[in-house]
Amino acid sequence: MTEVKIAKIISNGCGIGWADGKTFFVPYTCPGETVRIRSALKEKSFFYSEDFELLEASSERRKPLCKYYGICGGCSLQHISYPAQLRIKKAIFLELLKQNQINCDIDPVVITPGETGMRTRAKLFSFQGKPAYRRKRSSDFVKIENCPLLDPVFFEKILADIPKRHGDTQFEYSKFTGDFMPGAGTLRKSVNGKIMKIRRNSFFQSSEEGAGIMCSLVMQEAEETNAENALDLFCGSGLFSLFLSGRGIKTTGFEIEPAACRSYAENLGNKAKIVKINAYDLQRLEKTDLIVADPPRAGLGQKLSETICDSTGNVIYIACEPPNLVRDLKTFFTKGFNIKKLYILDLFPDTPHFETVCVLCRR
């Protein structure tokens, strides 16, 4: 048996520590704790262990909120106090910058809409007429009777609806309008007092409050730069365009997903125009005061990042996969941009995932 001191939590949610010349990934631990490894699996360059004895517990350790924690594969940080989770996510992001030799004198601001009862978007499996998540590190299912991360009314609606479903189903709800999907083909969301329509298969953030925080940050920057026109890349159903155009900013959205394009047209009408194109295929962009980009997990990539840099001096880059944001930052730096502001948005409590909002401006 090997004693391991947990140094920190890494991006996969595991604690990491070293002993006897080996690297150990140990889930369900906290920084500073000491564990005794009973057995471990060799995986590539490290050892993974769930079979351990906790010798020295952290003051940040708490009783998990959910009885399925450790069985369901969704959460991995629920044993850690929520304030400590936020600090850990900031540390993960700063370490990512350091590993990529990015010296940043901007201290990221961490923002959260809250830990529990927030999420109004979730994918669940209909298993024997009951809602189920995937088991941890398995393709099997675990039936659930509740989920503390989901809005409680939302979960009640899922319980009533899921016997009608088969396989994986994307559920969506608005706590402000009461609309529920997939019962409806189109759902109304309320963000910072504005109502917008979301068609089935169109993307939306995990909560209306989280989307509201993003919109507030975007509009704050638009006002600071005195933007008169803006481009909204990967605009989806028009979340940011709705607020930009509402302030009189001439806005053009770029989107390829048909359902999202239809939602955009319904939400914006003649207040903004949409170009139906995959933003990754763009060869050039018109000159503009501000570009808002909210790409999928793949990030912007070098080609699109360069195209953006050639058409504006102000960029708001919203990323759900921080390593790809950091990769793309190197292109922005090469093209003469600096980081102006950095935000970490915790829209996925009790998991190691988070969103980042990076405001860039030309030097």
N, C-alpha and C positions, 0 to 999 in steps of 0.2 A: 504494500500500500504506500502511496506517495502523498505527502502533504504539499498543497499548492496555495500560494497567496494570490488572490485575484487582484490583478493590477487595475483593470478597467473593463467596461462593457464595450464591445466592438459592434460594428454595423449589423451583424446578424443576430444581435440580442444576447449573445453568449458572453460570459465573463472569460477573460483570458489570463493565463498565468504560466509560469515556467518553473520546471523542477527537473533535476537529473538530466539537463541538456535537452529536455523535451518541451514542446508547446502544447498546452492543454486548453481546449474550449469547453467551458463548463456552464451549461444553461442554468437559469434560476438562481444565480448568485448575484452578489452586490460588490462593488469596488471595496477593497480593504478586507474582505472576508477571507478566512482560512478554511480550506476544505481538505478532507482526506479522501483521495481517489481510491475506490475499491477495485474498479475495473474500468477499462477504456477501450474504445475502438480506434484503430489506426485508420485515419482518413487523410490521404495525400501527405502533407507536411506537418500534420498536427494529430493530436489524440482528442477524441470527443468522449465526454463522460457525463452520464446522468446518474451513475452509481457512485454517490459520494456521501460522506458524513460531514455535516457542518460543524466545524470546531470553534470558530469564532464568528459570530454574527454581527452584521452592520446595524447601526442605529436606524438606518434608512429602510431596513427590512420590515415588511408589514404582512398581515394576513391577506391573501388574495381576495378580490371582491367577488369572484365567480367560482362556483363549485366545479366547473369544467376546466378550470385553469390547470395546465399540465397535461390534459387529455386532448382538448381541442387544440388545433394547430394555429389558432389565430393570434393569441397574445403570448408575449415572452418576457414582459417587464412588469407584470401586474403585482409581483411580490415586492416591488420597490415603490417607496412613497412617490406621489406624483411630482412634487417639487424636485425631487432627486432625478426623476426621469427627464425632466426638462433640462437639468444641468448636464445629464449624460448625453442627450442629443446634441447639445451645443458643443460638448467636448468631442463627440464623434465627428462633427462637421469641421471643427478647428484642426483636428488631427488629419482629416482628409486634405485640407489645404496645405498643411505642413508636409505631408507625404508627397505632394505634388509640387513642392518648392514654390508655393505661392505665399509671398509675404503680404499679409493684409493687415493694415492698421485700423480697419473698421471692426468694431466689436459687434457681432451679430445680436440683434434684438430678438428675444424669444417671445412669441405670442401664442396664446391658446384660447379657444372658445370655451374650454372646460373639458373635464375628463369623462364623465359618465352621462348617459342619456342624450348624447348629442347626435349620433350618426342617424341619418335618414336615408342612407343608401347602403345596400348590403346584398351580397350574393349568397343564397342558401340552397341546399339540396333538399328536395322532397324525398324523404326516406320513410317508407311505411306510413305515409300520410302526415309525418311530423317534420318540422324544420331540423336540419342537420348541417354541421360543419365537418370539414375533413379532420380526421384525427392527426395528431402531431406526427410528422415524419411518416405518414402512411396515406394510402389512397382509400382507406376505410372511412366510415362515417361515425359520428357521435351525435345522437339525437339530443336536442337541447330544449329546455323549458323556459329559458330566459337568457338574455345577454345584456349585461349592465352597460355596455357601450351604446346600444341602440336606444333610440327614443322609445319609452315604454308603450305609448299608443301605437307607434309604428310596429312594435313586435306583436302586439295584440292583433293587429290587422294581418300580419304575416301568419300567425297561428290560425286565423279564420280562413285565410286564402290558400294556404299551401296544400291542403288535401286535393285541390283541383289541379295542382301542378305535377310535372314529371321532370326529374333530373334537376340540373342547376337552373335557378331562376334569379334574375336580377330584380330586386324589389326597390322601390323608390317611394318616398313619402314627403309631404310638406306639412310640417307642424303648424304652419300659418294658414294655409288654405284648406287643409284636410284631404287633399287629393292623394290618391294611392295608385301605384302602378305595380303590377301589370293589369290591374282591374280596368284602368283607363289607358287609352292609346296615347293621350297627351296629358301631361301633368303641369300644373301651375306652381311655380316656386316664387317665394317672396324673399328678396335680397335687399336689405337696407331700405325697405319700404317700396321697392319697385317689383311689380309682378312680371314674370316672364314664363313662357311656355317651353316645356321640354318634351320632345317626342321620344317614344321608345327607341332605344339604341343610341340615344344622344348622351354624351358625357355630362356629368355635373359633379361638383365637389361633394365630399362626404356629408356635409351639413350646410344649411343655409347660412348659419352664423359664420362658418369658415369661409364661405364664398363672400360674405359681406366684408370680412377682414381684408381679403385680397382686393376687393373693389375699392375699399377705403385707401389702401396703400397705392393702388394705381392712380386714383384720382388726386391724391396728395402730390404725387410726382408730376402729373399732368398740369396741375395748377402752379407748382414751383417752376416748371420750365416754360410756363405761358404757352403751352402747345395750342396751335390753331388747327393742326391736322395730325392724324395718327393712323397707323396701320396696326391691325389686330390679327396676328398670325395664329393659326390653329384656333380660330375664334369660336368654334363650337356653335352653340345656340345664341351667342351674342351677349354673353354676360358682361364683358368689359366694354364692348361697343355700346351697350345700352346706357352705361353711365357716361362714357366719353361723349357720345352724341348728345346726351341730355344736358351737357354743359356747353353745347354749341361748337364742339370740336368736330371738324369734318373727318369722318372715320370710314375706313374701308376694311372689311373683314376678309380673311382668306381661309377657306374650309373646303374639304373634299367629301366628307360623309354626307350622303343625301338627306338623311333625317335631320341632321343638324342644320344643313343649309335651309331646309324648309322652315325649321324653327326660327332661324335667324331672320328670314324674310317676314315671318309673322310678328316677331318681337320688335323689329326695327322699322318695318315698313319702308318709307322713303327717307327716313332719318339718317340712314347709312347704306352703303352699297356693299355687296358681297361678291367676291371673285371665287368661282368654284374651281379650285385648283389645289393640288397637293403642294403645300408650301415647300416641301423638299425639292420640288421640280422647278422652283423659281430661279430664273437666270439673272434677273435684275429687279429692282424695286424703285419706284419713284421717290424722289427726295421728300422727306417728311420730318416733322418736328419730333415725333416720338413713335417708337415701335414697342408694342406689347407682344410678347411671345410666350405662349403656354404650350410647349410641345409635349408629345407623349414621352414615355420613359427613355426612348432613344436619345432625347435631347435634340439640340439644333444640328450638331455636326459641323465640321469645318466649312463646307461649301456654303451652307445657309448662313452661318455666323458671319462669313466674309461678305455675303450679299447684304446682310443687315447693316454691317459696319459701313458699307459704301453708300448707304442711303440716309443715315441719320446720325445725330450726335448724342441721342438719348434713348436708352433701351431699358425696358423692364423685363427681365428674364425670370419666368416662374418655372420651377423645376420640381418634379416629383421623384427624380433619381439624382441625388446630389453628386455622385461620382461623374455623371455625364455633364452636369453643370460645370464642375471643376475642370474637366477636360476642355470644354468649350471656352472657358475663361482665358485660356492661353492664347486662343485665336483673337479674342477681343483685345487682350493686352498688346499683341503683336500689331494690331490695327490702330493702336493709339488710344485705347479706352482705359479708364480706371473704375474701380468699384466705388460708388458713391454711398450706397447703403446696403445693408444685408439684414434679412429677416429670416428667422426660422419659425415656421407655422406648424404647430403640433395638431394636425387634423387626424392623427392616428394614435391616440393615447394607448398606453400599455403594450405598444409594439415599438420596434426600433425605427420605424418609418416616419418621415416628416417631409414637409414641403419647404422649399426655399424660395424667397423672392429676392432677386439680386438687381439692384438699380445701378446701371452703368452709364457713364458719360465720357465724352471724348476729352482727352487731356488738352 
